[in-house]
Amino acid sequence: MIDLTSRQIQILKAVIEEYLETAEPVGSDTLDKKYNLGVSPATIRNEMAYLSEQGYLKQPHTSAGRIPTSLSLKLYVKELMNKKNLSVADEVSVKERIWESRDDLDHLLQASARVLADRTKAVGIAFTDDRRTFHSGYANLFNNPEFFDVDVVRTVLSLIEETRQLETIFNKPWGDDVVHIIFGEDLGNHYLDSVSIAFTDFTCANRRCSLGVIGSSRVNFQQVVPMLEYFHNLIVGMSPRE
């Protein structure tokens, strides 16, 4: 963010949050009316043009508005987002729903994928180093306009079912954070441009495991990130059998 001023950061954050809420390209008039930025629409337009030049925003061909790129979404999740901690009630509810499966890793991962799908309204998925996969919540995809395109849905379902593709994605060096977030723009398939994957890694029962969600690039990261952090710590502490 060293190349951005505080005003540019404010405008970028407003564009991202408006897009996350509406799934529509964002124009300067919308920002002027809704976000009290304290500058004229012309200034907002100029700053949005600069943000586009720097790779933080892009302009769909059919719209005068702009949408965030994977670069700005990563920045938002890492530095601009107000992450919400899980409530005690949420932690207790999650733990209760997977507790009976704690003695068997496969059952535990399947139960965890199901709970993640229910909680995040995305596809919950778990993957192990011996290529066992567990998933739940396919129907959640159709609640998002990004998945009204049959080619996008077909590509996502193929990704979930192709174990080798998942293995390739999950095994890349994504960094040291507990939760890794990947945006479709980084995966080299334009049908995945509006998709995101958020997951956490851990070793359990002598197997390397990944647990996460696949959904739109507008998934509720404020909820997903702390949820995955909680699952990470909870499952590692359970020490189930293979």
Biotite code that builds the C-alpha atoms (Angstrom):
import biotite.structure as struc

atoms = struc.array([
    struc.Atom([0.000, 0.000, 0.000], chain_id="A", res_id=1, res_name="MET", atom_name="CA", element="C"),
    struc.Atom([3.015, 2.332, 0.013], chain_id="A", res_id=2, res_name="ILE", atom_name="CA", element="C"),
    struc.Atom([1.932, 3.743, -3.366], chain_id="A", res_id=3, res_name="ASP", atom_name="CA", element="C"),
    struc.Atom([-1.499, 4.773, -2.082], chain_id="A", res_id=4, res_name="LEU", atom_name="CA", element="C"),
    struc.Atom([-2.543, 7.874, -0.163], chain_id="A", res_id=5, res_name="THR", atom_name="CA", element="C"),
    struc.Atom([-5.030, 7.738, 2.692], chain_id="A", res_id=6, res_name="SER", atom_name="CA", element="C"),
    struc.Atom([-7.735, 9.118, 0.376], chain_id="A", res_id=7, res_name="ARG", atom_name="CA", element="C"),
    struc.Atom([-7.016, 6.462, -2.241], chain_id="A", res_id=8, res_name="GLN", atom_name="CA", element="C"),
    struc.Atom([-7.166, 3.761, 0.419], chain_id="A", res_id=9, res_name="ILE", atom_name="CA", element="C"),
    struc.Atom([-10.505, 5.155, 1.625], chain_id="A", res_id=10, res_name="GLN", atom_name="CA", element="C"),
    struc.Atom([-11.924, 5.125, -1.898], chain_id="A", res_id=11, res_name="ILE", atom_name="CA", element="C"),
    struc.Atom([-10.563, 1.648, -2.617], chain_id="A", res_id=12, res_name="LEU", atom_name="CA", element="C"),
    struc.Atom([-12.085, 0.282, 0.595], chain_id="A", res_id=13, res_name="LYS", atom_name="CA", element="C"),
    struc.Atom([-15.444, 1.846, -0.309], chain_id="A", res_id=14, res_name="ALA", atom_name="CA", element="C"),
    struc.Atom([-15.374, 0.314, -3.804], chain_id="A", res_id=15, res_name="VAL", atom_name="CA", element="C"),
    struc.Atom([-14.543, -3.120, -2.401], chain_id="A", res_id=16, res_name="ILE", atom_name="CA", element="C"),
    struc.Atom([-17.220, -3.051, 0.280], chain_id="A", res_id=17, res_name="GLU", atom_name="CA", element="C"),
    struc.Atom([-19.881, -1.811, -2.151], chain_id="A", res_id=18, res_name="GLU", atom_name="CA", element="C"),
    struc.Atom([-18.957, -4.564, -4.600], chain_id="A", res_id=19, res_name="TYR", atom_name="CA", element="C"),
    struc.Atom([-18.959, -7.228, -1.886], chain_id="A", res_id=20, res_name="LEU", atom_name="CA", element="C"),
    struc.Atom([-22.497, -6.168, -0.991], chain_id="A", res_id=21, res_name="GLU", atom_name="CA", element="C"),
    struc.Atom([-23.997, -5.765, -4.453], chain_id="A", res_id=22, res_name="THR", atom_name="CA", element="C"),
    struc.Atom([-21.872, -7.814, -6.926], chain_id="A", res_id=23, res_name="ALA", atom_name="CA", element="C"),
    struc.Atom([-22.235, -4.834, -9.291], chain_id="A", res_id=24, res_name="GLU", atom_name="CA", element="C"),
    struc.Atom([-19.587, -2.515, -10.768], chain_id="A", res_id=25, res_name="PRO", atom_name="CA", element="C"),
    struc.Atom([-19.212, 0.597, -8.642], chain_id="A", res_id=26, res_name="VAL", atom_name="CA", element="C"),
    struc.Atom([-19.354, 4.133, -10.029], chain_id="A", res_id=27, res_name="GLY", atom_name="CA", element="C"),
    struc.Atom([-18.194, 7.444, -8.596], chain_id="A", res_id=28, res_name="SER", atom_name="CA", element="C"),
    struc.Atom([-21.763, 8.705, -8.111], chain_id="A", res_id=29, res_name="ASP", atom_name="CA", element="C"),
    struc.Atom([-22.582, 5.735, -5.879], chain_id="A", res_id=30, res_name="THR", atom_name="CA", element="C"),
    struc.Atom([-19.498, 6.351, -3.764], chain_id="A", res_id=31, res_name="LEU", atom_name="CA", element="C"),
    struc.Atom([-20.290, 10.053, -3.512], chain_id="A", res_id=32, res_name="ASP", atom_name="CA", element="C"),
    struc.Atom([-23.859, 9.418, -2.341], chain_id="A", res_id=33, res_name="LYS", atom_name="CA", element="C"),
    struc.Atom([-23.262, 6.515, 0.055], chain_id="A", res_id=34, res_name="LYS", atom_name="CA", element="C"),
    struc.Atom([-19.821, 6.860, 1.583], chain_id="A", res_id=35, res_name="TYR", atom_name="CA", element="C"),
    struc.Atom([-19.360, 10.529, 2.524], chain_id="A", res_id=36, res_name="ASN", atom_name="CA", element="C"),
    struc.Atom([-15.817, 10.644, 1.179], chain_id="A", res_id=37, res_name="LEU", atom_name="CA", element="C"),
    struc.Atom([-15.585, 14.421, 1.393], chain_id="A", res_id=38, res_name="GLY", atom_name="CA", element="C"),
    struc.Atom([-14.435, 14.960, -2.193], chain_id="A", res_id=39, res_name="VAL", atom_name="CA", element="C"),
    struc.Atom([-16.219, 15.648, -5.469], chain_id="A", res_id=40, res_name="SER", atom_name="CA", element="C"),
    struc.Atom([-17.369, 12.913, -7.879], chain_id="A", res_id=41, res_name="PRO", atom_name="CA", element="C"),
    struc.Atom([-14.754, 14.186, -10.339], chain_id="A", res_id=42, res_name="ALA", atom_name="CA", element="C"),
    struc.Atom([-11.992, 13.652, -7.776], chain_id="A", res_id=43, res_name="THR", atom_name="CA", element="C"),
    struc.Atom([-13.356, 10.192, -7.009], chain_id="A", res_id=44, res_name="ILE", atom_name="CA", element="C"),
    struc.Atom([-13.289, 9.360, -10.724], chain_id="A", res_id=45, res_name="ARG", atom_name="CA", element="C"),
    struc.Atom([-9.690, 10.514, -11.013], chain_id="A", res_id=46, res_name="ASN", atom_name="CA", element="C"),
    struc.Atom([-8.630, 8.449, -8.013], chain_id="A", res_id=47, res_name="GLU", atom_name="CA", element="C"),
    struc.Atom([-10.482, 5.389, -9.338], chain_id="A", res_id=48, res_name="MET", atom_name="CA", element="C"),
    struc.Atom([-8.659, 5.816, -12.644], chain_id="A", res_id=49, res_name="ALA", atom_name="CA", element="C"),
    struc.Atom([-5.347, 5.881, -10.776], chain_id="A", res_id=50, res_name="TYR", atom_name="CA", element="C"),
    struc.Atom([-6.307, 2.796, -8.761], chain_id="A", res_id=51, res_name="LEU", atom_name="CA", element="C"),
    struc.Atom([-7.111, 1.040, -12.023], chain_id="A", res_id=52, res_name="SER", atom_name="CA", element="C"),
    struc.Atom([-3.707, 1.977, -13.444], chain_id="A", res_id=53, res_name="GLU", atom_name="CA", element="C"),
    struc.Atom([-2.069, 0.497, -10.351], chain_id="A", res_id=54, res_name="GLN", atom_name="CA", element="C"),
    struc.Atom([-3.946, -2.808, -10.740], chain_id="A", res_id=55, res_name="GLY", atom_name="CA", element="C"),
    struc.Atom([-6.349, -2.433, -7.804], chain_id="A", res_id=56, res_name="TYR", atom_name="CA", element="C"),
    struc.Atom([-9.527, -1.936, -9.870], chain_id="A", res_id=57, res_name="LEU", atom_name="CA", element="C"),
    struc.Atom([-10.708, -3.081, -13.274], chain_id="A", res_id=58, res_name="LYS", atom_name="CA", element="C"),
    struc.Atom([-13.518, -1.976, -15.553], chain_id="A", res_id=59, res_name="GLN", atom_name="CA", element="C"),
    struc.Atom([-15.888, -4.549, -17.068], chain_id="A", res_id=60, res_name="PRO", atom_name="CA", element="C"),
    struc.Atom([-16.457, -3.951, -20.757], chain_id="A", res_id=61, res_name="HIS", atom_name="CA", element="C"),
    struc.Atom([-20.194, -3.368, -20.385], chain_id="A", res_id=62, res_name="THR", atom_name="CA", element="C"),
    struc.Atom([-20.088, -0.925, -17.457], chain_id="A", res_id=63, res_name="SER", atom_name="CA", element="C"),
    struc.Atom([-18.754, 2.489, -16.573], chain_id="A", res_id=64, res_name="ALA", atom_name="CA", element="C"),
    struc.Atom([-18.208, 1.324, -13.018], chain_id="A", res_id=65, res_name="GLY", atom_name="CA", element="C"),
    struc.Atom([-15.280, -0.617, -11.625], chain_id="A", res_id=66, res_name="ARG", atom_name="CA", element="C"),
    struc.Atom([-14.786, -3.770, -9.602], chain_id="A", res_id=67, res_name="ILE", atom_name="CA", element="C"),
    struc.Atom([-11.873, -4.860, -7.377], chain_id="A", res_id=68, res_name="PRO", atom_name="CA", element="C"),
    struc.Atom([-9.103, -7.095, -8.671], chain_id="A", res_id=69, res_name="THR", atom_name="CA", element="C"),
    struc.Atom([-7.591, -9.998, -6.764], chain_id="A", res_id=70, res_name="SER", atom_name="CA", element="C"),
    struc.Atom([-4.769, -7.642, -5.738], chain_id="A", res_id=71, res_name="LEU", atom_name="CA", element="C"),
    struc.Atom([-7.147, -5.280, -3.941], chain_id="A", res_id=72, res_name="SER", atom_name="CA", element="C"),
    struc.Atom([-9.233, -8.095, -2.450], chain_id="A", res_id=73, res_name="LEU", atom_name="CA", element="C"),
    struc.Atom([-6.084, -9.627, -0.929], chain_id="A", res_id=74, res_name="LYS", atom_name="CA", element="C"),
    struc.Atom([-5.156, -6.225, 0.435], chain_id="A", res_id=75, res_name="LEU", atom_name="CA", element="C"),
    struc.Atom([-8.646, -5.802, 1.864], chain_id="A", res_id=76, res_name="TYR", atom_name="CA", element="C"),
    struc.Atom([-8.624, -9.155, 3.663], chain_id="A", res_id=77, res_name="VAL", atom_name="CA", element="C"),
    struc.Atom([-5.099, -8.716, 4.998], chain_id="A", res_id=78, res_name="LYS", atom_name="CA", element="C"),
    struc.Atom([-5.094, -5.048, 6.011], chain_id="A", res_id=79, res_name="GLU", atom_name="CA", element="C"),
    struc.Atom([-8.394, -3.197, 5.524], chain_id="A", res_id=80, res_name="LEU", atom_name="CA", element="C"),
    struc.Atom([-11.086, -5.604, 6.677], chain_id="A", res_id=81, res_name="MET", atom_name="CA", element="C"),
    struc.Atom([-12.521, -5.442, 10.169], chain_id="A", res_id=82, res_name="ASN", atom_name="CA", element="C"),
    struc.Atom([-12.327, -9.103, 11.130], chain_id="A", res_id=83, res_name="LYS", atom_name="CA", element="C"),
    struc.Atom([-15.066, -10.260, 13.485], chain_id="A", res_id=84, res_name="LYS", atom_name="CA", element="C"),
    struc.Atom([-14.330, -12.753, 16.231], chain_id="A", res_id=85, res_name="ASN", atom_name="CA", element="C"),
    struc.Atom([-16.650, -15.710, 16.626], chain_id="A", res_id=86, res_name="LEU", atom_name="CA", element="C"),
    struc.Atom([-19.080, -15.369, 19.475], chain_id="A", res_id=87, res_name="SER", atom_name="CA", element="C"),
    struc.Atom([-18.962, -17.887, 22.287], chain_id="A", res_id=88, res_name="VAL", atom_name="CA", element="C"),
    struc.Atom([-22.342, -19.174, 21.111], chain_id="A", res_id=89, res_name="ALA", atom_name="CA", element="C"),
    struc.Atom([-20.955, -19.766, 17.603], chain_id="A", res_id=90, res_name="ASP", atom_name="CA", element="C"),
    struc.Atom([-17.911, -21.585, 18.969], chain_id="A", res_id=91, res_name="GLU", atom_name="CA", element="C"),
    struc.Atom([-20.068, -23.828, 21.143], chain_id="A", res_id=92, res_name="VAL", atom_name="CA", element="C"),
    struc.Atom([-22.462, -24.556, 18.275], chain_id="A", res_id=93, res_name="SER", atom_name="CA", element="C"),
    struc.Atom([-19.648, -25.521, 15.885], chain_id="A", res_id=94, res_name="VAL", atom_name="CA", element="C"),
    struc.Atom([-17.988, -27.728, 18.473], chain_id="A", res_id=95, res_name="LYS", atom_name="CA", element="C"),
    struc.Atom([-21.234, -29.511, 19.308], chain_id="A", res_id=96, res_name="GLU", atom_name="CA", element="C"),
    struc.Atom([-21.935, -30.293, 15.651], chain_id="A", res_id=97, res_name="ARG", atom_name="CA", element="C"),
    struc.Atom([-18.602, -32.017, 15.035], chain_id="A", res_id=98, res_name="ILE", atom_name="CA", element="C"),
    struc.Atom([-17.910, -33.414, 18.507], chain_id="A", res_id=99, res_name="TRP", atom_name="CA", element="C"),
    struc.Atom([-19.412, -36.862, 17.916], chain_id="A", res_id=100, res_name="GLU", atom_name="CA", element="C"),
    struc.Atom([-17.080, -37.317, 14.927], chain_id="A", res_id=101, res_name="SER", atom_name="CA", element="C"),
    struc.Atom([-13.915, -36.447, 16.832], chain_id="A", res_id=102, res_name="ARG", atom_name="CA", element="C"),
    struc.Atom([-12.568, -40.014, 17.059], chain_id="A", res_id=103, res_name="ASP", atom_name="CA", element="C"),
    struc.Atom([-12.412, -40.644, 13.303], chain_id="A", res_id=104, res_name="ASP", atom_name="CA", element="C"),
    struc.Atom([-10.595, -38.204, 10.996], chain_id="A", res_id=105, res_name="LEU", atom_name="CA", element="C"),
    struc.Atom([-12.647, -38.931, 7.873], chain_id="A", res_id=106, res_name="ASP", atom_name="CA", element="C"),
    struc.Atom([-15.917, -38.472, 9.704], chain_id="A", res_id=107, res_name="HIS", atom_name="CA", element="C"),
    struc.Atom([-14.561, -35.351, 11.364], chain_id="A", res_id=108, res_name="LEU", atom_name="CA", element="C"),
    struc.Atom([-13.528, -33.772, 8.069], chain_id="A", res_id=109, res_name="LEU", atom_name="CA", element="C"),
    struc.Atom([-16.876, -34.577, 6.462], chain_id="A", res_id=110, res_name="GLN", atom_name="CA", element="C"),
    struc.Atom([-18.749, -33.106, 9.414], chain_id="A", res_id=111, res_name="ALA", atom_name="CA", element="C"),
    struc.Atom([-16.519, -30.024, 9.357], chain_id="A", res_id=112, res_name="SER", atom_name="CA", element="C"),
    struc.Atom([-17.102, -29.483, 5.631], chain_id="A", res_id=113, res_name="ALA", atom_name="CA", element="C"),
    struc.Atom([-20.854, -29.721, 6.238], chain_id="A", res_id=114, res_name="ARG", atom_name="CA", element="C"),
    struc.Atom([-20.789, -27.200, 9.079], chain_id="A", res_id=115, res_name="VAL", atom_name="CA", element="C"),
    struc.Atom([-18.611, -24.805, 7.082], chain_id="A", res_id=116, res_name="LEU", atom_name="CA", element="C"),
    struc.Atom([-21.034, -24.976, 4.168], chain_id="A", res_id=117, res_name="ALA", atom_name="CA", element="C"),
    struc.Atom([-23.976, -24.244, 6.442], chain_id="A", res_id=118, res_name="ASP", atom_name="CA", element="C"),
    struc.Atom([-22.236, -21.368, 8.195], chain_id="A", res_id=119, res_name="ARG", atom_name="CA", element="C"),
    struc.Atom([-20.623, -19.651, 5.220], chain_id="A", res_id=120, res_name="THR", atom_name="CA", element="C"),
    struc.Atom([-23.227, -20.382, 2.515], chain_id="A", res_id=121, res_name="LYS", atom_name="CA", element="C"),
    struc.Atom([-20.434, -21.630, 0.272], chain_id="A", res_id=122, res_name="ALA", atom_name="CA", element="C"),
    struc.Atom([-19.132, -25.109, -0.592], chain_id="A", res_id=123, res_name="VAL", atom_name="CA", element="C"),
    struc.Atom([-17.336, -26.659, 2.353], chain_id="A", res_id=124, res_name="GLY", atom_name="CA", element="C"),
    struc.Atom([-14.413, -28.862, 1.362], chain_id="A", res_id=125, res_name="ILE", atom_name="CA", element="C"),
    struc.Atom([-11.744, -30.952, 3.079], chain_id="A", res_id=126, res_name="ALA", atom_name="CA", element="C"),
    struc.Atom([-8.757, -32.621, 1.465], chain_id="A", res_id=127, res_name="PHE", atom_name="CA", element="C"),
    struc.Atom([-6.079, -34.994, 2.775], chain_id="A", res_id=128, res_name="THR", atom_name="CA", element="C"),
    struc.Atom([-2.584, -35.826, 1.541], chain_id="A", res_id=129, res_name="ASP", atom_name="CA", element="C"),
    struc.Atom([-3.788, -39.246, 0.401], chain_id="A", res_id=130, res_name="ASP", atom_name="CA", element="C"),
    struc.Atom([-6.336, -37.513, -1.852], chain_id="A", res_id=131, res_name="ARG", atom_name="CA", element="C"),
    struc.Atom([-9.462, -38.165, 0.111], chain_id="A", res_id=132, res_name="ARG", atom_name="CA", element="C"),
    struc.Atom([-11.939, -35.356, -0.399], chain_id="A", res_id=133, res_name="THR", atom_name="CA", element="C"),
    struc.Atom([-15.064, -34.398, 1.500], chain_id="A", res_id=134, res_name="PHE", atom_name="CA", element="C"),
    struc.Atom([-17.463, -31.689, 0.377], chain_id="A", res_id=135, res_name="HIS", atom_name="CA", element="C"),
    struc.Atom([-20.871, -30.263, 1.130], chain_id="A", res_id=136, res_name="SER", atom_name="CA", element="C"),
    struc.Atom([-23.128, -27.398, 0.106], chain_id="A", res_id=137, res_name="GLY", atom_name="CA", element="C"),
    struc.Atom([-23.166, -27.400, -3.702], chain_id="A", res_id=138, res_name="TYR", atom_name="CA", element="C"),
    struc.Atom([-26.569, -25.724, -3.703], chain_id="A", res_id=139, res_name="ALA", atom_name="CA", element="C"),
    struc.Atom([-25.092, -22.685, -1.958], chain_id="A", res_id=140, res_name="ASN", atom_name="CA", element="C"),
    struc.Atom([-23.385, -21.692, -5.187], chain_id="A", res_id=141, res_name="LEU", atom_name="CA", element="C"),
    struc.Atom([-26.675, -20.798, -6.815], chain_id="A", res_id=142, res_name="PHE", atom_name="CA", element="C"),
    struc.Atom([-27.400, -18.104, -4.221], chain_id="A", res_id=143, res_name="ASN", atom_name="CA", element="C"),
    struc.Atom([-24.770, -15.890, -5.873], chain_id="A", res_id=144, res_name="ASN", atom_name="CA", element="C"),
    struc.Atom([-25.133, -14.143, -9.243], chain_id="A", res_id=145, res_name="PRO", atom_name="CA", element="C"),
    struc.Atom([-21.582, -15.124, -10.165], chain_id="A", res_id=146, res_name="GLU", atom_name="CA", element="C"),
    struc.Atom([-22.808, -18.706, -10.556], chain_id="A", res_id=147, res_name="PHE", atom_name="CA", element="C"),
    struc.Atom([-25.765, -17.991, -12.836], chain_id="A", res_id=148, res_name="PHE", atom_name="CA", element="C"),
    struc.Atom([-23.320, -18.740, -15.676], chain_id="A", res_id=149, res_name="ASP", atom_name="CA", element="C"),
    struc.Atom([-23.400, -22.485, -16.344], chain_id="A", res_id=150, res_name="VAL", atom_name="CA", element="C"),
    struc.Atom([-19.774, -22.485, -17.535], chain_id="A", res_id=151, res_name="ASP", atom_name="CA", element="C"),
    struc.Atom([-18.627, -21.018, -14.220], chain_id="A", res_id=152, res_name="VAL", atom_name="CA", element="C"),
    struc.Atom([-20.576, -23.621, -12.253], chain_id="A", res_id=153, res_name="VAL", atom_name="CA", element="C"),
    struc.Atom([-19.289, -26.439, -14.446], chain_id="A", res_id=154, res_name="ARG", atom_name="CA", element="C"),
    struc.Atom([-15.696, -25.280, -13.913], chain_id="A", res_id=155, res_name="THR", atom_name="CA", element="C"),
    struc.Atom([-16.094, -25.033, -10.148], chain_id="A", res_id=156, res_name="VAL", atom_name="CA", element="C"),
    struc.Atom([-17.707, -28.468, -9.867], chain_id="A", res_id=157, res_name="LEU", atom_name="CA", element="C"),
    struc.Atom([-14.962, -29.954, -12.018], chain_id="A", res_id=158, res_name="SER", atom_name="CA", element="C"),
    struc.Atom([-12.359, -28.351, -9.775], chain_id="A", res_id=159, res_name="LEU", atom_name="CA", element="C"),
    struc.Atom([-13.957, -29.875, -6.683], chain_id="A", res_id=160, res_name="ILE", atom_name="CA", element="C"),
    struc.Atom([-14.222, -33.331, -8.221], chain_id="A", res_id=161, res_name="GLU", atom_name="CA", element="C"),
    struc.Atom([-10.729, -33.399, -9.754], chain_id="A", res_id=162, res_name="GLU", atom_name="CA", element="C"),
    struc.Atom([-8.566, -34.368, -6.806], chain_id="A", res_id=163, res_name="THR", atom_name="CA", element="C"),
    struc.Atom([-5.313, -33.620, -8.628], chain_id="A", res_id=164, res_name="ARG", atom_name="CA", element="C"),
    struc.Atom([-6.382, -30.041, -9.323], chain_id="A", res_id=165, res_name="GLN", atom_name="CA", element="C"),
    struc.Atom([-7.186, -29.486, -5.670], chain_id="A", res_id=166, res_name="LEU", atom_name="CA", element="C"),
    struc.Atom([-3.904, -31.063, -4.632], chain_id="A", res_id=167, res_name="GLU", atom_name="CA", element="C"),
    struc.Atom([-1.997, -28.733, -6.924], chain_id="A", res_id=168, res_name="THR", atom_name="CA", element="C"),
    struc.Atom([-3.766, -25.674, -5.535], chain_id="A", res_id=169, res_name="ILE", atom_name="CA", element="C"),
    struc.Atom([-3.584, -26.603, -1.868], chain_id="A", res_id=170, res_name="PHE", atom_name="CA", element="C"),
    struc.Atom([0.061, -27.660, -2.015], chain_id="A", res_id=171, res_name="ASN", atom_name="CA", element="C"),
    struc.Atom([1.395, -24.408, -3.406], chain_id="A", res_id=172, res_name="LYS", atom_name="CA", element="C"),
    struc.Atom([3.446, -22.260, -0.986], chain_id="A", res_id=173, res_name="PRO", atom_name="CA", element="C"),
    struc.Atom([0.763, -19.759, -0.021], chain_id="A", res_id=174, res_name="TRP", atom_name="CA", element="C"),
    struc.Atom([2.629, -18.347, 2.992], chain_id="A", res_id=175, res_name="GLY", atom_name="CA", element="C"),
    struc.Atom([2.658, -18.736, 6.746], chain_id="A", res_id=176, res_name="ASP", atom_name="CA", element="C"),
    struc.Atom([-0.804, -17.408, 7.604], chain_id="A", res_id=177, res_name="ASP", atom_name="CA", element="C"),
    struc.Atom([-3.198, -19.813, 9.311], chain_id="A", res_id=178, res_name="VAL", atom_name="CA", element="C"),
    struc.Atom([-5.821, -19.076, 6.657], chain_id="A", res_id=179, res_name="VAL", atom_name="CA", element="C"),
    struc.Atom([-4.921, -18.870, 2.976], chain_id="A", res_id=180, res_name="HIS", atom_name="CA", element="C"),
    struc.Atom([-7.159, -17.033, 0.525], chain_id="A", res_id=181, res_name="ILE", atom_name="CA", element="C"),
    struc.Atom([-6.871, -17.594, -3.217], chain_id="A", res_id=182, res_name="ILE", atom_name="CA", element="C"),
    struc.Atom([-8.781, -15.690, -5.855], chain_id="A", res_id=183, res_name="PHE", atom_name="CA", element="C"),
    struc.Atom([-9.742, -17.187, -9.183], chain_id="A", res_id=184, res_name="GLY", atom_name="CA", element="C"),
    struc.Atom([-7.774, -14.591, -11.132], chain_id="A", res_id=185, res_name="GLU", atom_name="CA", element="C"),
    struc.Atom([-4.635, -16.283, -9.810], chain_id="A", res_id=186, res_name="ASP", atom_name="CA", element="C"),
    struc.Atom([-5.580, -19.751, -11.074], chain_id="A", res_id=187, res_name="LEU", atom_name="CA", element="C"),
    struc.Atom([-5.268, -19.150, -14.811], chain_id="A", res_id=188, res_name="GLY", atom_name="CA", element="C"),
    struc.Atom([-8.844, -19.969, -15.814], chain_id="A", res_id=189, res_name="ASN", atom_name="CA", element="C"),
    struc.Atom([-11.108, -17.036, -16.655], chain_id="A", res_id=190, res_name="HIS", atom_name="CA", element="C"),
    struc.Atom([-14.204, -19.019, -15.625], chain_id="A", res_id=191, res_name="TYR", atom_name="CA", element="C"),
    struc.Atom([-12.828, -18.870, -12.075], chain_id="A", res_id=192, res_name="LEU", atom_name="CA", element="C"),
    struc.Atom([-12.267, -15.104, -12.040], chain_id="A", res_id=193, res_name="ASP", atom_name="CA", element="C"),
    struc.Atom([-15.283, -14.542, -9.769], chain_id="A", res_id=194, res_name="SER", atom_name="CA", element="C"),
    struc.Atom([-14.399, -17.443, -7.431], chain_id="A", res_id=195, res_name="VAL", atom_name="CA", element="C"),
    struc.Atom([-12.408, -17.579, -4.202], chain_id="A", res_id=196, res_name="SER", atom_name="CA", element="C"),
    struc.Atom([-10.990, -20.391, -2.091], chain_id="A", res_id=197, res_name="ILE", atom_name="CA", element="C"),
    struc.Atom([-10.230, -19.931, 1.593], chain_id="A", res_id=198, res_name="ALA", atom_name="CA", element="C"),
    struc.Atom([-8.605, -22.787, 3.510], chain_id="A", res_id=199, res_name="PHE", atom_name="CA", element="C"),
    struc.Atom([-6.417, -23.765, 6.422], chain_id="A", res_id=200, res_name="THR", atom_name="CA", element="C"),
    struc.Atom([-3.799, -26.515, 6.679], chain_id="A", res_id=201, res_name="ASP", atom_name="CA", element="C"),
    struc.Atom([-2.978, -28.770, 9.616], chain_id="A", res_id=202, res_name="PHE", atom_name="CA", element="C"),
    struc.Atom([-1.533, -32.156, 10.444], chain_id="A", res_id=203, res_name="THR", atom_name="CA", element="C"),
    struc.Atom([-3.883, -34.545, 12.181], chain_id="A", res_id=204, res_name="CYS", atom_name="CA", element="C"),
    struc.Atom([-3.744, -38.324, 12.715], chain_id="A", res_id=205, res_name="ALA", atom_name="CA", element="C"),
    struc.Atom([-0.421, -38.332, 10.849], chain_id="A", res_id=206, res_name="ASN", atom_name="CA", element="C"),
    struc.Atom([-2.056, -36.901, 7.728], chain_id="A", res_id=207, res_name="ARG", atom_name="CA", element="C"),
    struc.Atom([-1.715, -33.496, 6.181], chain_id="A", res_id=208, res_name="ARG", atom_name="CA", element="C"),
    struc.Atom([-5.170, -31.976, 5.818], chain_id="A", res_id=209, res_name="CYS", atom_name="CA", element="C"),
    struc.Atom([-6.747, -28.890, 4.285], chain_id="A", res_id=210, res_name="SER", atom_name="CA", element="C"),
    struc.Atom([-10.168, -27.566, 5.230], chain_id="A", res_id=211, res_name="LEU", atom_name="CA", element="C"),
    struc.Atom([-11.907, -24.640, 3.614], chain_id="A", res_id=212, res_name="GLY", atom_name="CA", element="C"),
    struc.Atom([-14.627, -23.161, 1.468], chain_id="A", res_id=213, res_name="VAL", atom_name="CA", element="C"),
    struc.Atom([-15.086, -22.485, -2.225], chain_id="A", res_id=214, res_name="ILE", atom_name="CA", element="C"),
    struc.Atom([-17.460, -19.693, -3.145], chain_id="A", res_id=215, res_name="GLY", atom_name="CA", element="C"),
    struc.Atom([-17.705, -16.378, -4.903], chain_id="A", res_id=216, res_name="SER", atom_name="CA", element="C"),
    struc.Atom([-14.980, -13.766, -4.597], chain_id="A", res_id=217, res_name="SER", atom_name="CA", element="C"),
    struc.Atom([-17.490, -11.880, -2.425], chain_id="A", res_id=218, res_name="ARG", atom_name="CA", element="C"),
    struc.Atom([-17.700, -14.532, 0.268], chain_id="A", res_id=219, res_name="VAL", atom_name="CA", element="C"),
    struc.Atom([-18.063, -13.036, 3.756], chain_id="A", res_id=220, res_name="ASN", atom_name="CA", element="C"),
    struc.Atom([-14.376, -12.964, 4.685], chain_id="A", res_id=221, res_name="PHE", atom_name="CA", element="C"),
    struc.Atom([-15.148, -11.284, 8.014], chain_id="A", res_id=222, res_name="GLN", atom_name="CA", element="C"),
    struc.Atom([-16.902, -14.515, 8.975], chain_id="A", res_id=223, res_name="GLN", atom_name="CA", element="C"),
    struc.Atom([-14.910, -17.066, 6.984], chain_id="A", res_id=224, res_name="VAL", atom_name="CA", element="C"),
    struc.Atom([-11.438, -16.170, 8.272], chain_id="A", res_id=225, res_name="VAL", atom_name="CA", element="C"),
    struc.Atom([-12.197, -16.450, 12.014], chain_id="A", res_id=226, res_name="PRO", atom_name="CA", element="C"),
    struc.Atom([-14.327, -19.542, 11.365], chain_id="A", res_id=227, res_name="MET", atom_name="CA", element="C"),
    struc.Atom([-11.425, -21.323, 9.676], chain_id="A", res_id=228, res_name="LEU", atom_name="CA", element="C"),
    struc.Atom([-9.016, -20.215, 12.387], chain_id="A", res_id=229, res_name="GLU", atom_name="CA", element="C"),
    struc.Atom([-11.342, -21.729, 14.968], chain_id="A", res_id=230, res_name="TYR", atom_name="CA", element="C"),
    struc.Atom([-11.694, -25.003, 13.050], chain_id="A", res_id=231, res_name="PHE", atom_name="CA", element="C"),
    struc.Atom([-7.907, -25.209, 12.700], chain_id="A", res_id=232, res_name="HIS", atom_name="CA", element="C"),
    struc.Atom([-7.324, -24.994, 16.436], chain_id="A", res_id=233, res_name="ASN", atom_name="CA", element="C"),
    struc.Atom([-10.310, -27.165, 17.323], chain_id="A", res_id=234, res_name="LEU", atom_name="CA", element="C"),
    struc.Atom([-9.456, -30.097, 15.062], chain_id="A", res_id=235, res_name="ILE", atom_name="CA", element="C"),
    struc.Atom([-5.749, -30.090, 15.910], chain_id="A", res_id=236, res_name="VAL", atom_name="CA", element="C"),
    struc.Atom([-6.725, -30.248, 19.578], chain_id="A", res_id=237, res_name="GLY", atom_name="CA", element="C"),
    struc.Atom([-9.038, -33.217, 19.044], chain_id="A", res_id=238, res_name="MET", atom_name="CA", element="C"),
    struc.Atom([-6.330, -35.629, 17.788], chain_id="A", res_id=239, res_name="SER", atom_name="CA", element="C"),
    struc.Atom([-8.674, -38.092, 16.011], chain_id="A", res_id=240, res_name="PRO", atom_name="CA", element="C"),
    struc.Atom([-7.584, -41.499, 14.763], chain_id="A", res_id=241, res_name="ARG", atom_name="CA", element="C"),
    struc.Atom([-6.979, -42.275, 11.093], chain_id="A", res_id=242, res_name="GLU", atom_name="CA", element="C"),
])
